[in-house]
Structures are given as C-alpha cells and as structure tokens.
Amino acid sequence: MSAKHERKVGKPATAKAAHDYAGIDRVMHEKARLSILIALLSRPQGALFPELKELCALTDGNLNRHLAVLHEATLIEVWKSQAGPRSKTRVQLTEVGRRQFLAYLAELERVIRDARVDAPAPERRRRNSVGGDAGWVPA
C-alpha cells in the first residue's frame, strides 16, 4: 500500500489542544474491533476465523461485520483457503494496520498519563473548581 493511502492516525494533540487526542481513531476504538486488533497484534501470522471468534467472544455475524470495517480501513487482510470440504478464513494485520494500531496504543498511553497527572487529589477538588469556592455549589 502506498503512503498516500495510509490513514492519518496517531498524531499527538497540539500544545494549544492538550486533550484533543486526535490519534484516538474511531475505527479502532470500538470495543470489538479493539479486541480483534489486539488478538491479531500478538499473532503475526494471523488467526483463523474460529479462533478470533472465540478470543473476542463474538458471533459469526458480528465478527464478519467488524472484519469488513477493519478491511475497508486497510488495517487487516482477509485470506480464504479451500482446503478440504469447507473454506477457511485467516485474518492478518497489514503492515499499515500494525503501524497505525501501535500509534493508536501510544495515544491511549498518553491519555492514561494525562489522566494521572491532571487528576486532582480528592481533598483538593472543591478548592480547585472553576472560580474557587466563592459562589459555587455542587449541582
């Protein structure tokens, strides 16, 4: 895949928007697709459809739908084999998909770091609310 087709994912927020988190890609951020991508990240040779179905606790239909979304986004490749009486489906991360998913995970790590740094201690929350304590009451 050429660089011009690579999706723009994993860009850190600019200094003027510290909590923008532009690298949180909605395609990857959905729970089932996140599960699929994590399963595939640890399996460089890919995974067979039944294995993915079990690993991610999805039905055939749900897994098919999420795989279609990931495939359309060029994050995965789907391979078919007619070995024996039934066809088999193997799913694998593309190289672009691997890079973009790792960038997405780095952005999630940034979210976690920011949450730890920015979260005020419970005893300081009221004092640090907008405008201080004067005139403000909990809603």
A tleap script that builds the chain and sets N, CA, C and O, in Angstrom:
source leaprc.protein.ff14SB
mol = sequence {
  NMET SER ALA LYS HIE GLU ARG LYS VAL GLY
  LYS PRO ALA THR ALA LYS ALA ALA HIE ASP
  TYR ALA GLY ILE ASP ARG VAL MET HIE GLU
  LYS ALA ARG LEU SER ILE LEU ILE ALA LEU
  LEU SER ARG PRO GLN GLY ALA LEU PHE PRO
  GLU LEU LYS GLU LEU CYS ALA LEU THR ASP
  GLY ASN LEU ASN ARG HIE LEU ALA VAL LEU
  HIE GLU ALA THR LEU ILE GLU VAL TRP LYS
  SER GLN ALA GLY PRO ARG SER LYS THR ARG
  VAL GLN LEU THR GLU VAL GLY ARG ARG GLN
  PHE LEU ALA TYR LEU ALA GLU LEU GLU ARG
  VAL ILE ARG ASP ALA ARG VAL ASP ALA PRO
  ALA PRO GLU ARG ARG ARG ARG ASN SER VAL
  GLY GLY ASP ALA GLY TRP VAL PRO CALA
}
set mol.1.N position { 0.848 -1.174 0.000 }
set mol.1.CA position { 0.000 0.000 0.000 }
set mol.1.C position { 0.886 1.227 0.000 }
set mol.1.O position { 1.877 1.293 0.727 }
set mol.2.N position { 0.531 2.176 -0.802 }
set mol.2.CA position { 1.321 3.398 -0.893 }
set mol.2.C position { 1.059 4.303 0.301 }
set mol.2.O position { 0.032 4.195 0.970 }
set mol.3.N position { 2.002 5.193 0.553 }
set mol.3.CA position { 1.888 6.107 1.701 }
set mol.3.C position { 0.681 7.021 1.569 }
set mol.3.O position { 0.110 7.443 2.575 }
set mol.4.N position { 0.281 7.335 0.321 }
set mol.4.CA position { -0.851 8.242 0.162 }
set mol.4.C position { -2.163 7.614 0.621 }
set mol.4.O position { -3.112 8.336 0.926 }
set mol.5.N position { -2.239 6.272 0.679 }
set mol.5.CA position { -3.444 5.600 1.157 }
set mol.5.C position { -3.443 5.363 2.654 }
set mol.5.O position { -4.456 4.956 3.222 }
set mol.6.N position { -2.319 5.613 3.293 }
set mol.6.CA position { -2.223 5.382 4.732 }
set mol.6.C position { -3.069 6.402 5.477 }
set mol.6.O position { -2.965 7.605 5.236 }
set mol.7.N position { -3.905 5.914 6.379 }
set mol.7.CA position { -4.787 6.789 7.146 }
set mol.7.C position { -3.985 7.598 8.143 }
set mol.7.O position { -2.953 7.143 8.637 }
set mol.8.N position { -4.454 8.789 8.434 }
set mol.8.CA position { -3.797 9.667 9.398 }
set mol.8.C position { -4.290 9.305 10.793 }
set mol.8.O position { -5.371 9.725 11.206 }
set mol.9.N position { -3.495 8.529 11.510 }
set mol.9.CA position { -3.853 8.072 12.849 }
set mol.9.C position { -2.655 8.274 13.752 }
set mol.9.O position { -1.513 8.177 13.303 }
set mol.10.N position { -2.903 8.553 15.014 }
set mol.10.CA position { -1.834 8.586 15.995 }
set mol.10.C position { -1.088 9.901 16.077 }
set mol.10.O position { -0.005 9.952 16.660 }
set mol.11.N position { -1.626 10.952 15.521 }
set mol.11.CA position { -0.980 12.260 15.630 }
set mol.11.C position { -1.237 12.812 17.033 }
set mol.11.O position { -2.392 12.893 17.452 }
set mol.12.N position { -0.186 13.196 17.769 }
set mol.12.CA position { -0.418 13.771 19.086 }
set mol.12.C position { -1.096 15.122 18.981 }
set mol.12.O position { -0.966 15.822 17.977 }
set mol.13.N position { -1.814 15.478 20.020 }
set mol.13.CA position { -2.513 16.764 20.048 }
set mol.13.C position { -1.506 17.895 20.058 }
set mol.13.O position { -0.383 17.732 20.536 }
set mol.14.N position { -1.902 19.032 19.534 }
set mol.14.CA position { -1.018 20.193 19.542 }
set mol.14.C position { -1.004 20.798 20.937 }
set mol.14.O position { -1.853 20.480 21.770 }
set mol.15.N position { -0.031 21.674 21.187 }
set mol.15.CA position { 0.093 22.303 22.502 }
set mol.15.C position { -1.141 23.132 22.843 }
set mol.15.O position { -1.490 23.261 24.016 }
set mol.16.N position { -1.806 23.696 21.833 }
set mol.16.CA position { -2.982 24.518 22.112 }
set mol.16.C position { -4.217 23.662 22.407 }
set mol.16.O position { -5.236 24.196 22.844 }
set mol.17.N position { -4.149 22.375 22.183 }
set mol.17.CA position { -5.263 21.477 22.481 }
set mol.17.C position { -4.717 20.233 23.175 }
set mol.17.O position { -4.676 19.148 22.595 }
set mol.18.N position { -4.306 20.406 24.403 }
set mol.18.CA position { -3.614 19.341 25.129 }
set mol.18.C position { -4.423 18.060 25.269 }
set mol.18.O position { -3.849 16.977 25.384 }
set mol.19.N position { -5.741 18.169 25.260 }
set mol.19.CA position { -6.565 16.980 25.461 }
set mol.19.C position { -7.441 16.669 24.250 }
set mol.19.O position { -8.562 16.182 24.396 }
set mol.20.N position { -6.935 16.946 23.077 }
set mol.20.CA position { -7.647 16.675 21.828 }
set mol.20.C position { -7.644 15.185 21.497 }
set mol.20.O position { -8.667 14.655 21.064 }
set mol.21.N position { -6.536 14.510 21.687 }
set mol.21.CA position { -6.362 13.086 21.424 }
set mol.21.C position { -6.811 12.698 20.022 }
set mol.21.O position { -7.624 11.792 19.839 }
set mol.22.N position { -6.270 13.396 19.049 }
set mol.22.CA position { -6.614 13.160 17.645 }
set mol.22.C position { -6.256 11.749 17.193 }
set mol.22.O position { -6.821 11.257 16.217 }
set mol.23.N position { -5.337 11.096 17.876 }
set mol.23.CA position { -4.928 9.748 17.495 }
set mol.23.C position { -5.883 8.654 17.937 }
set mol.23.O position { -5.649 7.481 17.647 }
set mol.24.N position { -6.952 9.011 18.632 }
set mol.24.CA position { -7.956 8.011 19.017 }
set mol.24.C position { -8.881 7.830 17.817 }
set mol.24.O position { -9.840 8.578 17.628 }
set mol.25.N position { -8.573 6.839 17.032 }
set mol.25.CA position { -9.289 6.560 15.798 }
set mol.25.C position { -10.565 5.783 16.107 }
set mol.25.O position { -10.517 4.746 16.769 }
set mol.26.N position { -11.698 6.275 15.632 }
set mol.26.CA position { -12.998 5.644 15.927 }
set mol.26.C position { -13.107 4.232 15.366 }
set mol.26.O position { -13.797 3.390 15.941 }
set mol.27.N position { -12.439 3.964 14.258 }
set mol.27.CA position { -12.476 2.612 13.695 }
set mol.27.C position { -11.860 1.630 14.677 }
set mol.27.O position { -12.412 0.553 14.900 }
set mol.28.N position { -10.737 1.982 15.260 }
set mol.28.CA position { -10.044 1.080 16.184 }
set mol.28.C position { -10.618 1.129 17.588 }
set mol.28.O position { -10.487 0.163 18.339 }
set mol.29.N position { -11.241 2.219 17.950 }
set mol.29.CA position { -11.649 2.440 19.335 }
set mol.29.C position { -12.904 1.672 19.730 }
set mol.29.O position { -13.212 1.592 20.919 }
set mol.30.N position { -13.621 1.118 18.798 }
set mol.30.CA position { -14.816 0.330 19.104 }
set mol.30.C position { -14.375 -0.961 19.797 }
set mol.30.O position { -13.387 -1.572 19.389 }
set mol.31.N position { -15.090 -1.380 20.832 }
set mol.31.CA position { -14.675 -2.487 21.702 }
set mol.31.C position { -14.343 -3.772 20.954 }
set mol.31.O position { -13.281 -4.353 21.176 }
set mol.32.N position { -15.224 -4.223 20.080 }
set mol.32.CA position { -14.989 -5.493 19.375 }
set mol.32.C position { -13.790 -5.375 18.439 }
set mol.32.O position { -12.980 -6.298 18.355 }
set mol.33.N position { -13.668 -4.252 17.737 }
set mol.33.CA position { -12.538 -4.085 16.815 }
set mol.33.C position { -11.227 -3.960 17.586 }
set mol.33.O position { -10.192 -4.448 17.133 }
set mol.34.N position { -11.266 -3.313 18.739 }
set mol.34.CA position { -10.086 -3.242 19.593 }
set mol.34.C position { -9.653 -4.653 19.995 }
set mol.34.O position { -8.462 -4.965 19.968 }
set mol.35.N position { -10.599 -5.498 20.364 }
set mol.35.CA position { -10.296 -6.891 20.725 }
set mol.35.C position { -9.676 -7.641 19.553 }
set mol.35.O position { -8.698 -8.369 19.725 }
set mol.36.N position { -10.234 -7.469 18.380 }
set mol.36.CA position { -9.713 -8.144 17.180 }
set mol.36.C position { -8.282 -7.695 16.904 }
set mol.36.O position { -7.406 -8.524 16.659 }
set mol.37.N position { -8.046 -6.396 16.942 }
set mol.37.CA position { -6.714 -5.868 16.648 }
set mol.37.C position { -5.676 -6.328 17.672 }
set mol.37.O position { -4.543 -6.639 17.307 }
set mol.38.N position { -6.051 -6.372 18.928 }
set mol.38.CA position { -5.123 -6.853 19.953 }
set mol.38.C position { -4.806 -8.328 19.721 }
set mol.38.O position { -3.649 -8.738 19.821 }
set mol.39.N position { -5.823 -9.121 19.412 }
set mol.39.CA position { -5.597 -10.549 19.132 }
set mol.39.C position { -4.652 -10.723 17.939 }
set mol.39.O position { -3.770 -11.581 17.965 }
set mol.40.N position { -4.836 -9.914 16.902 }
set mol.40.CA position { -4.003 -10.041 15.709 }
set mol.40.C position { -2.601 -9.494 15.925 }
set mol.40.O position { -1.650 -9.990 15.322 }
set mol.41.N position { -2.453 -8.489 16.766 }
set mol.41.CA position { -1.137 -7.916 17.038 }
set mol.41.C position { -0.189 -8.976 17.605 }
set mol.41.O position { 1.000 -8.987 17.288 }
set mol.42.N position { -0.720 -9.859 18.438 }
set mol.42.CA position { 0.112 -10.888 19.063 }
set mol.42.C position { 0.245 -12.138 18.197 }
set mol.42.O position { 0.863 -13.116 18.617 }
set mol.43.N position { -0.328 -12.117 16.993 }
set mol.43.CA position { -0.267 -13.257 16.079 }
set mol.43.C position { 0.187 -12.763 14.700 }
set mol.43.O position { -0.645 -12.532 13.823 }
set mol.44.N position { 1.497 -12.602 14.506 }
set mol.44.CA position { 1.997 -12.051 13.241 }
set mol.44.C position { 1.559 -12.851 12.001 }
set mol.44.O position { 1.421 -12.282 10.918 }
set mol.45.N position { 1.346 -14.140 12.153 }
set mol.45.CA position { 0.921 -14.965 11.016 }
set mol.45.C position { -0.591 -14.931 10.814 }
set mol.45.O position { -1.119 -15.563 9.898 }
set mol.46.N position { -1.276 -14.194 11.670 }
set mol.46.CA position { -2.724 -14.090 11.564 }
set mol.46.C position { -3.433 -15.116 12.429 }
set mol.46.O position { -2.801 -15.881 13.158 }
set mol.47.N position { -4.747 -15.120 12.337 }
set mol.47.CA position { -5.570 -16.050 13.119 }
set mol.47.C position { -6.721 -16.533 12.248 }
set mol.47.O position { -7.222 -15.802 11.393 }
set mol.48.N position { -7.126 -17.759 12.477 }
set mol.48.CA position { -8.278 -18.294 11.768 }
set mol.48.C position { -9.563 -17.726 12.357 }
set mol.48.O position { -9.619 -17.376 13.536 }
set mol.49.N position { -10.573 -17.641 11.537 }
set mol.49.CA position { -11.860 -17.061 11.931 }
set mol.49.C position { -12.396 -17.656 13.236 }
set mol.49.O position { -12.766 -16.899 14.134 }
set mol.50.N position { -12.450 -19.014 13.374 }
set mol.50.CA position { -12.990 -19.560 14.638 }
set mol.50.C position { -12.180 -19.163 15.869 }
set mol.50.O position { -12.739 -18.958 16.946 }
set mol.51.N position { -10.861 -19.054 15.705 }
set mol.51.CA position { -10.004 -18.642 16.818 }
set mol.51.C position { -10.317 -17.198 17.216 }
set mol.51.O position { -10.457 -16.897 18.401 }
set mol.52.N position { -10.425 -16.311 16.233 }
set mol.52.CA position { -10.765 -14.913 16.522 }
set mol.52.C position { -12.136 -14.812 17.176 }
set mol.52.O position { -12.329 -14.051 18.124 }
set mol.53.N position { -13.067 -15.575 16.669 }
set mol.53.CA position { -14.433 -15.577 17.206 }
set mol.53.C position { -14.410 -15.926 18.695 }
set mol.53.O position { -15.081 -15.282 19.502 }
set mol.54.N position { -13.635 -16.945 19.046 }
set mol.54.CA position { -13.541 -17.372 20.446 }
set mol.54.C position { -12.763 -16.362 21.287 }
set mol.54.O position { -13.185 -16.022 22.392 }
set mol.55.N position { -11.641 -15.886 20.779 }
set mol.55.CA position { -10.811 -14.939 21.525 }
set mol.55.C position { -11.562 -13.653 21.856 }
set mol.55.O position { -11.360 -13.066 22.919 }
set mol.56.N position { -12.426 -13.218 20.946 }
set mol.56.CA position { -13.112 -11.932 21.097 }
set mol.56.C position { -14.558 -12.070 21.551 }
set mol.56.O position { -15.255 -11.069 21.718 }
set mol.57.N position { -15.016 -13.308 21.752 }
set mol.57.CA position { -16.384 -13.579 22.205 }
set mol.57.C position { -17.420 -12.899 21.303 }
set mol.57.O position { -18.305 -12.185 21.775 }
set mol.58.N position { -17.286 -13.141 19.996 }
set mol.58.CA position { -18.201 -12.557 19.023 }
set mol.58.C position { -18.949 -13.654 18.272 }
set mol.58.O position { -18.470 -14.783 18.167 }
set mol.59.N position { -20.114 -13.315 17.755 }
set mol.59.CA position { -20.842 -14.244 16.895 }
set mol.59.C position { -20.246 -14.174 15.494 }
set mol.59.O position { -19.476 -13.263 15.190 }
set mol.60.N position { -20.597 -15.126 14.645 }
set mol.60.CA position { -20.125 -15.112 13.260 }
set mol.60.C position { -20.466 -13.792 12.582 }
set mol.60.O position { -19.613 -13.168 11.951 }
set mol.61.N position { -21.721 -13.375 12.717 }
set mol.61.CA position { -22.180 -12.149 12.059 }
set mol.61.C position { -21.470 -10.908 12.563 }
set mol.61.O position { -21.074 -10.050 11.774 }
set mol.62.N position { -21.308 -10.810 13.884 }
set mol.62.CA position { -20.611 -9.647 14.456 }
set mol.62.C position { -19.152 -9.612 14.011 }
set mol.62.O position { -18.633 -8.562 13.632 }
set mol.63.N position { -18.503 -10.764 14.061 }
set mol.63.CA position { -17.102 -10.808 13.654 }
set mol.63.C position { -16.971 -10.427 12.175 }
set mol.63.O position { -16.092 -9.646 11.811 }
set mol.64.N position { -17.844 -10.976 11.325 }
set mol.64.CA position { -17.800 -10.634 9.902 }
set mol.64.C position { -17.954 -9.137 9.687 }
set mol.64.O position { -17.219 -8.547 8.895 }
set mol.65.N position { -18.892 -8.523 10.374 }
set mol.65.CA position { -19.144 -7.085 10.202 }
set mol.65.C position { -17.933 -6.253 10.629 }
set mol.65.O position { -17.537 -5.324 9.925 }
set mol.66.N position { -17.349 -6.584 11.777 }
set mol.66.CA position { -16.192 -5.829 12.263 }
set mol.66.C position { -14.966 -6.064 11.372 }
set mol.66.O position { -14.176 -5.146 11.150 }
set mol.67.N position { -14.810 -7.277 10.868 }
set mol.67.CA position { -13.706 -7.545 9.944 }
set mol.67.C position { -13.872 -6.727 8.662 }
set mol.67.O position { -12.888 -6.233 8.110 }
set mol.68.N position { -15.102 -6.581 8.190 }
set mol.68.CA position { -15.353 -5.777 6.984 }
set mol.68.C position { -14.938 -4.327 7.207 }
set mol.68.O position { -14.341 -3.712 6.324 }
set mol.69.N position { -15.249 -3.777 8.377 }
set mol.69.CA position { -14.875 -2.388 8.685 }
set mol.69.C position { -13.351 -2.256 8.736 }
set mol.69.O position { -12.793 -1.311 8.179 }
set mol.70.N position { -12.682 -3.194 9.396 }
set mol.70.CA position { -11.223 -3.146 9.509 }
set mol.70.C position { -10.559 -3.346 8.143 }
set mol.70.O position { -9.540 -2.723 7.846 }
set mol.71.N position { -11.136 -4.207 7.324 }
set mol.71.CA position { -10.595 -4.464 5.987 }
set mol.71.C position { -10.756 -3.226 5.105 }
set mol.71.O position { -9.830 -2.853 4.384 }
set mol.72.N position { -11.911 -2.599 5.157 }
set mol.72.CA position { -12.153 -1.384 4.382 }
set mol.72.C position { -11.174 -0.272 4.774 }
set mol.72.O position { -10.772 0.537 3.937 }
set mol.73.N position { -10.799 -0.243 6.045 }
set mol.73.CA position { -9.851 0.759 6.540 }
set mol.73.C position { -8.400 0.354 6.265 }
set mol.73.O position { -7.477 1.043 6.700 }
set mol.74.N position { -8.189 -0.752 5.551 }
set mol.74.CA position { -6.865 -1.299 5.197 }
set mol.74.C position { -6.014 -1.670 6.406 }
set mol.74.O position { -4.785 -1.688 6.325 }
set mol.75.N position { -6.670 -1.966 7.528 }
set mol.75.CA position { -5.938 -2.363 8.731 }
set mol.75.C position { -5.659 -3.865 8.754 }
set mol.75.O position { -4.706 -4.311 9.392 }
set mol.76.N position { -6.487 -4.641 8.061 }
set mol.76.CA position { -6.317 -6.097 8.038 }
set mol.76.C position { -6.413 -6.617 6.606 }
set mol.76.O position { -6.925 -5.952 5.706 }
set mol.77.N position { -5.893 -7.843 6.434 }
set mol.77.CA position { -6.079 -8.610 5.202 }
set mol.77.C position { -6.874 -9.846 5.573 }
set mol.77.O position { -6.717 -10.393 6.664 }
set mol.78.N position { -7.725 -10.281 4.662 }
set mol.78.CA position { -8.518 -11.491 4.864 }
set mol.78.C position { -8.131 -12.462 3.767 }
set mol.78.O position { -8.185 -12.135 2.581 }
set mol.79.N position { -7.738 -13.667 4.177 }
set mol.79.CA position { -7.299 -14.703 3.240 }
set mol.79.C position { -8.274 -15.868 3.304 }
set mol.79.O position { -8.705 -16.259 4.389 }
set mol.80.N position { -8.626 -16.425 2.148 }
set mol.80.CA position { -9.526 -17.581 2.080 }
set mol.80.C position { -8.758 -18.776 1.536 }
set mol.80.O position { -7.891 -18.636 0.674 }
set mol.81.N position { -9.092 -19.955 2.054 }
set mol.81.CA position { -8.484 -21.205 1.586 }
set mol.81.C position { -9.581 -22.239 1.423 }
set mol.81.O position { -10.489 -22.328 2.250 }
set mol.82.N position { -9.498 -23.014 0.363 }
set mol.82.CA position { -10.480 -24.074 0.115 }
set mol.82.C position { -9.842 -25.423 0.416 }
set mol.82.O position { -9.959 -26.357 -0.378 }
set mol.83.N position { -9.177 -25.531 1.545 }
set mol.83.CA position { -8.548 -26.795 1.946 }
set mol.83.C position { -9.607 -27.704 2.566 }
set mol.83.O position { -10.150 -27.388 3.625 }
set mol.84.N position { -9.902 -28.822 1.921 }
set mol.84.CA position { -10.907 -29.737 2.444 }
set mol.84.C position { -12.306 -29.342 2.010 }
set mol.84.O position { -12.476 -28.541 1.090 }
set mol.85.N position { -13.302 -29.903 2.669 }
set mol.85.CA position { -14.684 -29.651 2.259 }
set mol.85.C position { -15.183 -28.237 2.591 }
set mol.85.O position { -16.117 -27.746 1.957 }
set mol.86.N position { -14.579 -27.600 3.555 }
set mol.86.CA position { -15.029 -26.260 3.958 }
set mol.86.C position { -13.921 -25.242 3.733 }
set mol.86.O position { -12.739 -25.553 3.877 }
set mol.87.N position { -14.306 -24.046 3.386 }
set mol.87.CA position { -13.306 -22.992 3.233 }
set mol.87.C position { -12.876 -22.507 4.616 }
set mol.87.O position { -13.613 -22.614 5.596 }
set mol.88.N position { -11.664 -21.973 4.659 }
set mol.88.CA position { -11.140 -21.413 5.900 }
set mol.88.C position { -10.787 -19.956 5.652 }
set mol.88.O position { -10.392 -19.575 4.550 }
set mol.89.N position { -10.937 -19.150 6.693 }
set mol.89.CA position { -10.623 -17.731 6.606 }
set mol.89.C position { -9.542 -17.415 7.628 }
set mol.89.O position { -9.668 -17.719 8.814 }
set mol.90.N position { -8.463 -16.787 7.127 }
set mol.90.CA position { -7.383 -16.339 8.007 }
set mol.90.C position { -7.337 -14.818 7.921 }
set mol.90.O position { -7.446 -14.243 6.838 }
set mol.91.N position { -7.175 -14.174 9.072 }
set mol.91.CA position { -7.147 -12.712 9.163 }
set mol.91.C position { -5.792 -12.307 9.706 }
set mol.91.O position { -5.268 -12.923 10.634 }
set mol.92.N position { -5.227 -11.251 9.108 }
set mol.92.CA position { -3.891 -10.802 9.497 }
set mol.92.C position { -3.829 -9.282 9.438 }
set mol.92.O position { -4.426 -8.657 8.561 }
set mol.93.N position { -3.098 -8.694 10.382 }
set mol.93.CA position { -2.856 -7.248 10.325 }
set mol.93.C position { -2.009 -6.931 9.103 }
set mol.93.O position { -1.085 -7.678 8.780 }
set mol.94.N position { -2.313 -5.834 8.421 }
set mol.94.CA position { -1.428 -5.345 7.376 }
set mol.94.C position { -0.276 -4.613 8.054 }
set mol.94.O position { -0.349 -4.304 9.244 }
set mol.95.N position { 0.771 -4.338 7.313 }
set mol.95.CA position { 1.883 -3.567 7.883 }
set mol.95.C position { 1.401 -2.167 8.265 }
set mol.95.O position { 1.775 -1.641 9.313 }
set mol.96.N position { 0.578 -1.572 7.416 }
set mol.96.CA position { -0.016 -0.268 7.726 }
set mol.96.C position { -0.875 -0.387 8.985 }
set mol.96.O position { -0.815 0.470 9.867 }
set mol.97.N position { -1.664 -1.439 9.064 }
set mol.97.CA position { -2.518 -1.663 10.225 }
set mol.97.C position { -1.717 -1.799 11.505 }
set mol.97.O position { -2.098 -1.260 12.544 }
set mol.98.N position { -0.614 -2.515 11.430 }
set mol.98.CA position { 0.254 -2.687 12.608 }
set mol.98.C position { 0.795 -1.333 13.060 }
set mol.98.O position { 0.735 -1.005 14.246 }
set mol.99.N position { 1.320 -0.547 12.124 }
set mol.99.CA position { 1.873 0.769 12.482 }
set mol.99.C position { 0.793 1.678 13.064 }
set mol.99.O position { 1.019 2.350 14.071 }
set mol.100.N position { -0.371 1.697 12.435 }
set mol.100.CA position { -1.430 2.581 12.898 }
set mol.100.C position { -1.992 2.127 14.238 }
set mol.100.O position { -2.340 2.960 15.074 }
set mol.101.N position { -2.084 0.820 14.453 }
set mol.101.CA position { -2.589 0.336 15.735 }
set mol.101.C position { -1.595 0.640 16.850 }
set mol.101.O position { -2.000 0.999 17.955 }
set mol.102.N position { -0.304 0.500 16.576 }
set mol.102.CA position { 0.703 0.852 17.587 }
set mol.102.C position { 0.668 2.353 17.895 }
set mol.102.O position { 0.857 2.752 19.045 }
set mol.103.N position { 0.429 3.183 16.881 }
set mol.103.CA position { 0.289 4.626 17.109 }
set mol.103.C position { -0.949 4.911 17.953 }
set mol.103.O position { -0.922 5.765 18.838 }
set mol.104.N position { -2.030 4.193 17.674 }
set mol.104.CA position { -3.264 4.328 18.454 }
set mol.104.C position { -3.008 3.960 19.914 }
set mol.104.O position { -3.453 4.665 20.820 }
set mol.105.N position { -2.290 2.850 20.147 }
set mol.105.CA position { -1.976 2.432 21.517 }
set mol.105.C position { -1.103 3.474 22.224 }
set mol.105.O position { -1.274 3.720 23.417 }
set mol.106.N position { -0.174 4.080 21.495 }
set mol.106.CA position { 0.656 5.141 22.083 }
set mol.106.C position { -0.219 6.321 22.494 }
set mol.106.O position { 0.019 6.940 23.530 }
set mol.107.N position { -1.232 6.633 21.684 }
set mol.107.CA position { -2.142 7.727 22.029 }
set mol.107.C position { -2.953 7.365 23.282 }
set mol.107.O position { -3.180 8.224 24.134 }
set mol.108.N position { -3.387 6.118 23.403 }
set mol.108.CA position { -4.089 5.681 24.615 }
set mol.108.C position { -3.188 5.799 25.843 }
set mol.108.O position { -3.640 6.193 26.918 }
set mol.109.N position { -1.916 5.456 25.674 }
set mol.109.CA position { -0.974 5.599 26.786 }
set mol.109.C position { -0.848 7.065 27.198 }
set mol.109.O position { -0.721 7.371 28.383 }
set mol.110.N position { -0.881 7.969 26.217 }
set mol.110.CA position { -0.824 9.401 26.517 }
set mol.110.C position { -2.067 9.838 27.295 }
set mol.110.O position { -1.972 10.647 28.218 }
set mol.111.N position { -3.224 9.305 26.924 }
set mol.111.CA position { -4.460 9.609 27.647 }
set mol.111.C position { -4.316 9.188 29.109 }
set mol.111.O position { -4.683 9.934 30.016 }
set mol.112.N position { -3.787 8.002 29.327 }
set mol.112.CA position { -3.625 7.489 30.692 }
set mol.112.C position { -2.627 8.348 31.470 }
set mol.112.O position { -2.870 8.679 32.630 }
set mol.113.N position { -1.512 8.711 30.840 }
set mol.113.CA position { -0.530 9.580 31.520 }
set mol.113.C position { -1.165 10.915 31.891 }
set mol.113.O position { -0.993 11.404 33.007 }
set mol.114.N position { -1.905 11.504 30.938 }
set mol.114.CA position { -2.554 12.785 31.213 }
set mol.114.C position { -3.564 12.668 32.341 }
set mol.114.O position { -3.667 13.563 33.180 }
set mol.115.N position { -4.303 11.583 32.367 }
set mol.115.CA position { -5.314 11.396 33.411 }
set mol.115.C position { -4.650 11.300 34.783 }
set mol.115.O position { -5.176 11.826 35.764 }
set mol.116.N position { -3.521 10.646 34.853 }
set mol.116.CA position { -2.821 10.512 36.136 }
set mol.116.C position { -2.253 11.847 36.597 }
set mol.116.O position { -2.300 12.157 37.787 }
set mol.117.N position { -1.723 12.633 35.688 }
set mol.117.CA position { -1.095 13.910 36.031 }
set mol.117.C position { -2.150 14.969 36.334 }
set mol.117.O position { -2.002 15.733 37.288 }
set mol.118.N position { -3.207 15.022 35.538 }
set mol.118.CA position { -4.188 16.092 35.654 }
set mol.118.C position { -5.246 15.864 36.728 }
set mol.118.O position { -5.914 16.814 37.136 }
set mol.119.N position { -5.414 14.643 37.191 }
set mol.119.CA position { -6.466 14.364 38.170 }
set mol.119.C position { -6.073 14.953 39.523 }
set mol.119.O position { -5.064 14.547 40.101 }
set mol.120.N position { -6.852 15.901 40.033 }
set mol.120.CA position { -6.535 16.460 41.354 }
set mol.120.C position { -6.831 15.428 42.446 }
set mol.120.O position { -7.675 14.547 42.279 }
set mol.121.N position { -6.136 15.556 43.536 }
set mol.121.CA position { -6.398 14.689 44.678 }
set mol.121.C position { -7.820 14.959 45.165 }
set mol.121.O position { -8.275 16.100 45.077 }
set mol.122.N position { -8.538 13.961 45.673 }
set mol.122.CA position { -9.934 14.157 46.089 }
set mol.122.C position { -10.126 15.310 47.070 }
set mol.122.O position { -11.116 16.035 46.972 }
set mol.123.N position { -9.213 15.492 48.001 }
set mol.123.CA position { -9.391 16.546 49.003 }
set mol.123.C position { -9.182 17.946 48.418 }
set mol.123.O position { -9.572 18.931 49.046 }
set mol.124.N position { -8.577 18.058 47.229 }
set mol.124.CA position { -8.336 19.360 46.615 }
set mol.124.C position { -9.377 19.703 45.554 }
set mol.124.O position { -9.355 20.824 45.045 }
set mol.125.N position { -10.267 18.818 45.201 }
set mol.125.CA position { -11.194 19.053 44.092 }
set mol.125.C position { -12.041 20.300 44.289 }
set mol.125.O position { -12.146 21.107 43.365 }
set mol.126.N position { -12.642 20.489 45.441 }
set mol.126.CA position { -13.502 21.659 45.650 }
set mol.126.C position { -12.712 22.954 45.561 }
set mol.126.O position { -13.162 23.910 44.929 }
set mol.127.N position { -11.544 22.997 46.184 }
set mol.127.CA position { -10.737 24.217 46.171 }
set mol.127.C position { -10.294 24.578 44.752 }
set mol.127.O position { -10.142 25.757 44.431 }
set mol.128.N position { -10.085 23.566 43.899 }
set mol.128.CA position { -9.566 23.809 42.557 }
set mol.128.C position { -10.666 23.929 41.511 }
set mol.128.O position { -10.360 23.994 40.321 }
set mol.129.N position { -11.930 23.960 41.909 }
set mol.129.CA position { -13.002 24.064 40.922 }
set mol.129.C position { -12.975 25.436 40.263 }
set mol.129.O position { -12.284 26.339 40.733 }
set mol.130.N position { -13.716 25.590 39.189 }
set mol.130.CA position { -13.752 26.843 38.428 }
set mol.130.C position { -14.103 27.992 39.363 }
set mol.130.O position { -15.120 27.949 40.056 }
set mol.131.N position { -13.271 29.004 39.381 }
set mol.131.CA position { -13.548 30.204 40.170 }
set mol.131.C position { -13.326 30.039 41.666 }
set mol.131.O position { -13.697 30.925 42.435 }
set mol.132.N position { -12.736 28.943 42.097 }
set mol.132.CA position { -12.564 28.720 43.542 }
set mol.132.C position { -13.874 28.348 44.186 }
set mol.132.O position { -14.797 27.906 43.502 }
set mol.133.N position { -13.975 28.519 45.502 }
set mol.133.CA position { -15.179 28.128 46.251 }
set mol.133.C position { -16.268 29.196 46.228 }
set mol.133.O position { -17.446 28.867 46.375 }
set mol.134.N position { -15.908 30.459 46.048 }
set mol.134.CA position { -16.838 31.575 46.191 }
set mol.134.C position { -18.007 31.472 45.222 }
set mol.134.O position { -17.817 31.547 44.008 }
set mol.135.N position { -19.203 31.302 45.747 }
set mol.135.CA position { -20.413 31.298 44.940 }
set mol.135.C position { -20.729 30.022 44.206 }
set mol.135.O position { -21.756 29.952 43.531 }
set mol.136.N position { -19.902 29.020 44.306 }
set mol.136.CA position { -20.126 27.775 43.576 }
set mol.136.C position { -20.597 26.688 44.543 }
set mol.136.O position { -20.027 26.508 45.619 }
set mol.137.N position { -21.631 25.976 44.146 }
set mol.137.CA position { -22.113 24.849 44.943 }
set mol.137.C position { -22.308 23.663 43.992 }
set mol.137.O position { -22.559 23.852 42.802 }
set mol.138.N position { -22.192 22.456 44.514 }
set mol.138.CA position { -22.409 21.286 43.644 }
set mol.138.C position { -23.817 21.308 43.069 }
set mol.138.O position { -24.764 21.697 43.752 }
set mol.139.N position { -23.957 20.894 41.821 }
set mol.139.CA position { -25.261 20.885 41.138 }
set mol.139.C position { -26.076 19.691 41.564 }
set mol.139.O position { -27.200 19.513 41.097 }
savepdb mol mol.pdb
quit
